[in-house]
């Protein structure tokens, strides 16, 4: 069963609209610095009456490190916790907001991250305002964060951390640099491909994947150039893939990226772009078993996904390899030994040697 629980609003965000979904008067805002500086949302929030208390945090870095999230938690006293959290930004910011929504109930981030304690049954009211089209974090059930003490990237997962309300305004996506729009847009493509091929997928999710894949190829290059119609389509595709992520799963590229991202200090999207070079090669070698044949049939018109991906990377100037990111051939065995998570959902996974092949082909 698939349920879309958050209320989703599309278009300009007004004080009246935002205020109708704020509970209480103590409001925690986490935002990317660029969006807070350049978008109209700062003016919307500044216009609220004085009885509202807004605490604004713009320090959270890529991958949502524990230490950055903990700074927010430490800023609040137990007597005056936030009533509502507003997360404004890309996937890392929204994931930080999701983690914060369950982190004020005598449960530490460490305990939640390592599953030492169960998620609480209640969460703080969370409003998600995405500003990049790709991660789908606004509708997924996971918060991907980074334990920057133990250098482990992973997730807090459960329906309880899904935002309560989502506002999608394509104008906000224009605040991102072109390279970020291109890289994060490719992330949307990976979610579509992997949630289709994942062994956890189903017909409805596959249908949405096909729609999202077509959208990325048709509109991402135009979105990078600032075409608002293309950005609108990418924003919708990204949110659809958030639903897919909630009910299917990603595959080996995501599992591997969780390790090489912290290792190389590169972004989630950059790692996926690089790893698709090797993963898609293995997927195409096993096109029947992997489900690639069926995906290409659903896409129609003799669709060659491997070639299309290569051409898209070239067009967007994001044709990275893991060597580009800083991975050395001598590190491959070590990386393969440290991949954790639901690797069995990948259609071609056999053992550690599958991961080694992907890494070698991605150099």
C-alpha positions as CSV (number, residue, x, y, z in Angstrom):
1,X,0.0,0.0,0.0
2,X,1.3,3.5,-0.9
3,X,0.1,6.6,0.9
4,X,1.1,10.2,0.2
5,X,0.6,11.6,3.7
6,X,2.0,15.2,3.5
7,X,-0.1,18.0,2.2
8,X,1.6,19.3,-1.0
9,X,1.2,22.8,-2.1
10,X,2.5,24.1,-5.5
11,X,3.2,27.7,-6.2
12,X,4.2,30.9,-4.4
13,X,4.5,30.6,-0.6
14,X,2.7,33.5,1.2
15,X,2.6,34.4,4.8
16,X,-1.0,33.3,5.1
17,X,-0.4,29.9,3.5
18,X,2.8,29.3,5.5
19,X,1.2,30.5,8.7
20,X,-1.8,28.2,8.3
21,X,0.5,25.2,8.7
22,X,2.7,26.4,11.5
23,X,1.9,25.0,15.0
24,X,2.7,27.0,18.0
25,X,4.9,30.1,18.2
26,X,8.4,28.7,18.7
27,X,9.7,28.1,15.2
28,X,13.0,26.5,14.2
29,X,14.2,27.3,10.6
30,X,17.0,25.5,9.0
31,X,18.0,26.9,5.6
32,X,20.9,26.9,3.1
33,X,22.8,30.2,3.3
34,X,22.2,31.0,-0.4
35,X,18.4,30.5,-0.3
36,X,18.1,32.5,2.9
37,X,20.1,35.3,1.4
38,X,18.6,35.3,-2.1
39,X,15.0,34.1,-2.0
40,X,11.8,35.9,-1.0
41,X,11.2,33.5,2.0
42,X,13.2,35.6,4.4
43,X,10.9,38.5,3.8
44,X,7.8,36.2,4.3
45,X,9.2,35.0,7.7
46,X,10.3,38.5,8.7
47,X,6.7,39.7,8.2
48,X,5.2,37.4,10.9
49,X,4.0,39.2,14.1
50,X,6.3,39.5,17.1
51,X,4.5,36.8,19.2
52,X,6.3,34.3,16.9
53,X,9.9,33.4,17.8
54,X,11.9,32.3,14.9
55,X,15.4,30.8,15.4
56,X,17.3,30.7,12.1
57,X,20.2,28.3,11.4
58,X,22.1,28.4,8.1
59,X,25.3,26.6,9.1
60,X,24.4,23.0,8.1
61,X,26.8,21.7,5.6
62,X,26.4,19.1,2.8
63,X,25.6,15.6,4.0
64,X,24.0,17.0,7.2
65,X,26.9,16.2,9.7
66,X,26.0,15.2,13.3
67,X,28.0,18.1,14.7
68,X,26.0,20.6,12.7
69,X,22.6,19.1,13.7
70,X,23.7,18.8,17.4
71,X,24.5,22.6,17.4
72,X,20.8,23.2,16.8
73,X,19.7,20.8,19.5
74,X,22.1,22.3,22.0
75,X,20.7,25.8,21.3
76,X,17.3,24.8,22.8
77,X,16.5,24.3,26.4
78,X,14.3,21.5,27.5
79,X,11.7,24.0,28.7
80,X,11.2,25.7,25.3
81,X,11.4,23.3,22.4
82,X,10.4,24.1,18.9
83,X,6.7,23.7,18.0
84,X,7.4,23.7,14.3
85,X,10.5,23.1,12.1
86,X,10.8,24.7,8.7
87,X,13.5,23.2,6.4
88,X,14.4,25.3,3.4
89,X,17.0,23.9,1.0
90,X,18.3,20.9,-0.7
91,X,18.4,17.3,0.4
92,X,20.9,17.8,3.2
93,X,18.9,20.6,4.8
94,X,15.6,18.8,4.6
95,X,17.2,15.6,5.9
96,X,18.6,17.6,8.8
97,X,15.1,19.0,9.5
98,X,13.7,15.4,9.4
99,X,16.3,14.3,11.9
100,X,15.6,17.3,14.2
101,X,11.9,16.5,14.2
102,X,12.6,13.4,16.3
103,X,15.7,14.6,18.2
104,X,14.1,16.5,21.1
105,X,12.7,13.6,23.1
106,X,15.6,12.3,25.2
107,X,16.9,10.3,22.3
108,X,20.3,11.2,20.9
109,X,21.2,11.3,17.2
110,X,23.7,8.6,17.8
111,X,21.1,6.3,19.3
112,X,18.7,6.9,16.4
113,X,21.3,6.6,13.8
114,X,22.6,3.3,15.1
115,X,19.1,2.0,15.9
116,X,20.0,1.6,19.6
117,X,16.5,3.1,20.4
118,X,13.3,3.1,18.3
119,X,12.0,6.2,16.7
120,X,9.5,8.1,18.9
121,X,5.9,7.8,18.0
122,X,5.5,11.5,17.6
123,X,7.6,14.1,15.8
124,X,7.7,17.9,15.7
125,X,5.5,19.4,13.0
126,X,7.8,19.7,9.9
127,X,7.4,21.9,6.9
128,X,9.7,21.1,3.9
129,X,10.5,23.6,1.2
130,X,12.8,22.0,-1.3
131,X,15.0,24.3,-3.4
132,X,16.8,21.7,-5.5
133,X,15.1,19.2,-7.9
134,X,16.6,15.8,-7.4
135,X,16.8,14.3,-3.9
136,X,13.1,13.8,-3.3
137,X,13.9,14.2,0.4
138,X,10.6,16.2,0.9
139,X,8.5,13.1,0.5
140,X,10.8,10.2,1.5
141,X,10.9,8.3,4.8
142,X,14.6,8.6,5.3
143,X,17.0,11.2,6.6
144,X,20.5,10.6,5.3
145,X,23.0,12.2,7.7
146,X,26.7,11.9,8.4
147,X,28.3,10.8,11.7
148,X,31.4,13.0,11.3
149,X,33.0,11.5,14.4
150,X,33.1,7.9,13.2
151,X,33.0,8.9,9.5
152,X,29.9,6.9,8.7
153,X,27.1,8.1,6.4
154,X,23.7,6.4,6.8
155,X,20.1,7.0,7.5
156,X,17.4,7.4,10.1
157,X,14.3,5.8,8.5
158,X,10.6,5.6,9.3
159,X,7.3,7.1,8.3
160,X,7.3,9.3,11.4
161,X,10.1,11.6,9.9
162,X,8.3,12.3,6.7
163,X,7.4,16.0,6.6
164,X,3.9,17.0,7.4
165,X,3.6,19.7,4.7
166,X,5.6,20.3,1.5
167,X,5.7,23.6,-0.4
168,X,7.0,23.4,-4.0
169,X,7.7,26.7,-5.7
170,X,9.8,26.3,-8.8
171,X,11.1,29.9,-8.5
172,X,13.1,28.9,-5.5
173,X,15.1,26.3,-7.5
174,X,16.6,29.2,-9.5
175,X,18.8,30.1,-6.5
176,X,21.0,27.1,-7.1
177,X,24.2,27.4,-9.3
178,X,24.0,25.6,-12.7
179,X,26.4,22.9,-11.7
180,X,24.3,22.0,-8.6
181,X,21.1,21.9,-10.7
182,X,22.8,19.6,-13.2
183,X,24.3,17.3,-10.5
184,X,21.2,17.1,-8.3
185,X,19.0,16.6,-11.4
186,X,21.1,13.5,-12.2
187,X,20.4,12.3,-8.6
188,X,16.7,12.4,-9.6
189,X,17.5,10.2,-12.6
190,X,19.4,7.7,-10.3
191,X,16.3,7.4,-8.0
192,X,14.1,6.7,-11.0
193,X,16.4,4.0,-12.4
194,X,17.2,2.4,-9.2
195,X,13.6,2.3,-7.7
196,X,12.5,0.7,-11.0
197,X,15.3,-2.0,-11.0
198,X,15.2,-2.6,-7.3
199,X,13.9,-5.9,-6.2
200,X,11.5,-4.1,-3.9
201,X,9.8,-2.2,-6.7
202,X,6.2,-2.7,-7.9
203,X,4.2,-1.7,-11.0
204,X,3.0,1.7,-9.7
205,X,6.5,2.8,-8.7
206,X,7.9,1.6,-12.0
207,X,5.3,3.7,-13.9
208,X,6.4,6.8,-11.9
209,X,10.1,5.9,-12.6
210,X,9.5,5.8,-16.3
211,X,7.8,9.2,-16.2
212,X,10.7,10.7,-14.2
213,X,13.4,9.3,-16.5
214,X,11.7,10.8,-19.5
215,X,11.4,14.1,-17.6
216,X,15.0,14.2,-16.8
217,X,16.2,13.6,-20.3
218,X,13.7,16.0,-21.8
219,X,14.0,18.9,-19.3
220,X,17.2,18.8,-17.2
221,X,19.5,20.5,-19.8
222,X,16.9,23.3,-20.1
223,X,16.4,23.5,-16.3
224,X,20.2,24.1,-16.0
225,X,19.8,27.1,-18.3
226,X,17.0,28.5,-16.1
227,X,14.0,27.6,-18.2
228,X,11.1,27.9,-15.6
229,X,8.9,25.4,-17.4
230,X,11.7,22.8,-17.4
231,X,12.4,23.5,-13.7
232,X,8.7,23.0,-12.9
233,X,8.8,19.6,-14.5
234,X,12.0,18.6,-12.7
235,X,10.5,19.7,-9.4
236,X,7.5,17.4,-9.9
237,X,9.7,14.5,-11.0
238,X,11.9,14.9,-8.0
239,X,9.0,14.8,-5.6
240,X,7.6,11.7,-7.3
241,X,10.9,10.0,-6.7
242,X,10.6,10.9,-3.0
243,X,7.5,8.7,-3.0
244,X,9.4,6.0,-4.8
245,X,12.2,6.2,-2.3
246,X,9.7,5.8,0.5
247,X,8.3,2.5,-0.8
248,X,11.0,1.0,-3.0
249,X,14.8,1.2,-2.5
250,X,17.9,2.4,-4.2
251,X,20.7,0.1,-5.4
252,X,24.4,-0.4,-5.2
253,X,25.5,3.1,-6.4
254,X,23.8,4.7,-3.3
255,X,25.3,2.1,-0.9
256,X,28.8,2.7,-2.3
257,X,28.4,6.5,-2.4
258,X,27.6,6.5,1.3
259,X,31.2,5.4,1.9
260,X,33.1,7.2,-0.9
261,X,31.4,10.6,-0.2
262,X,33.0,11.0,3.2
263,X,36.2,9.4,2.0
264,X,36.7,11.9,-0.8
265,X,34.8,14.9,0.6
266,X,32.5,15.0,-2.4
267,X,28.8,15.4,-2.7
268,X,26.2,12.7,-2.9
269,X,25.2,13.5,-6.5
270,X,28.9,13.6,-7.7
271,X,29.5,10.2,-6.3
272,X,26.4,8.7,-8.0
273,X,27.4,10.4,-11.3
274,X,30.8,8.7,-11.1
275,X,29.5,5.3,-10.0
276,X,26.9,5.1,-12.8
277,X,29.8,4.6,-15.2
278,X,30.5,1.2,-13.8
279,X,27.1,0.2,-12.4
280,X,25.3,0.8,-15.7
281,X,28.0,-1.2,-17.6
282,X,27.3,-4.3,-15.3
283,X,23.5,-3.7,-15.5
284,X,23.7,-3.7,-19.3
285,X,25.8,-6.9,-19.3
286,X,23.0,-8.6,-17.4
287,X,20.1,-6.7,-19.0
288,X,17.6,-9.5,-18.7
289,X,18.4,-10.4,-15.1
290,X,18.7,-6.7,-14.0
291,X,15.4,-5.7,-15.6
292,X,17.1,-3.2,-17.9
293,X,15.4,-4.8,-21.0
294,X,12.0,-4.2,-19.4
295,X,12.9,-0.6,-18.5
296,X,14.0,0.2,-22.0
297,X,10.8,-1.3,-23.4
298,X,8.7,0.8,-21.1
299,X,10.7,3.9,-22.2
300,X,10.0,3.0,-25.8
301,X,11.4,4.0,-29.2
302,X,14.5,1.7,-29.0
303,X,15.7,3.6,-25.9
304,X,19.3,2.9,-25.1
305,X,19.6,4.0,-21.5
306,X,23.4,3.6,-21.2
307,X,24.0,5.8,-24.3
308,X,21.5,8.3,-23.1
309,X,23.1,8.6,-19.7
310,X,26.6,9.1,-21.3
311,X,25.2,11.8,-23.7
312,X,23.5,13.6,-20.8
313,X,26.6,13.7,-18.7
314,X,28.6,15.1,-21.7
315,X,25.9,17.7,-22.4
316,X,25.9,18.9,-18.8
317,X,29.7,18.6,-18.4
318,X,29.4,16.2,-15.4
319,X,31.0,13.1,-16.8
320,X,32.9,12.3,-13.6
321,X,34.7,9.1,-12.7
322,X,35.6,8.0,-9.2
323,X,39.2,8.9,-10.1
324,X,38.0,12.4,-10.7
325,X,36.6,12.4,-7.1
326,X,40.0,11.2,-5.7
327,X,39.5,7.5,-5.4
328,X,42.7,5.5,-6.1
329,X,42.8,1.9,-7.4
330,X,44.6,0.8,-4.3
331,X,41.6,1.8,-2.2
332,X,39.0,-0.3,-4.1
333,X,39.3,-3.5,-1.9
334,X,39.0,-1.4,1.3
335,X,35.9,0.4,0.0
336,X,34.2,-2.8,-1.1
337,X,34.8,-4.4,2.4
338,X,33.0,-1.4,4.0
339,X,29.8,-1.2,2.0
340,X,26.8,-1.8,4.2
341,X,23.0,-1.5,3.9
342,X,20.4,-3.3,1.8
343,X,22.8,-4.4,-1.0
344,X,20.5,-7.4,-1.6
345,X,17.9,-5.2,-3.3
346,X,20.2,-4.6,-6.2
347,X,19.3,-6.9,-9.1
348,X,22.9,-7.9,-10.0
349,X,24.5,-8.1,-6.5
350,X,26.2,-11.4,-5.7
351,X,28.9,-10.6,-3.2
352,X,31.8,-8.2,-2.5
353,X,33.2,-8.9,-6.0
354,X,30.2,-7.2,-7.6
355,X,31.1,-4.0,-5.8
356,X,34.8,-4.3,-6.8
357,X,33.7,-4.7,-10.5
358,X,31.6,-1.5,-10.3
359,X,34.4,0.4,-8.7
360,X,37.0,-0.8,-11.3
361,X,34.7,0.1,-14.1
362,X,34.1,3.5,-12.6
363,X,37.7,4.6,-12.3
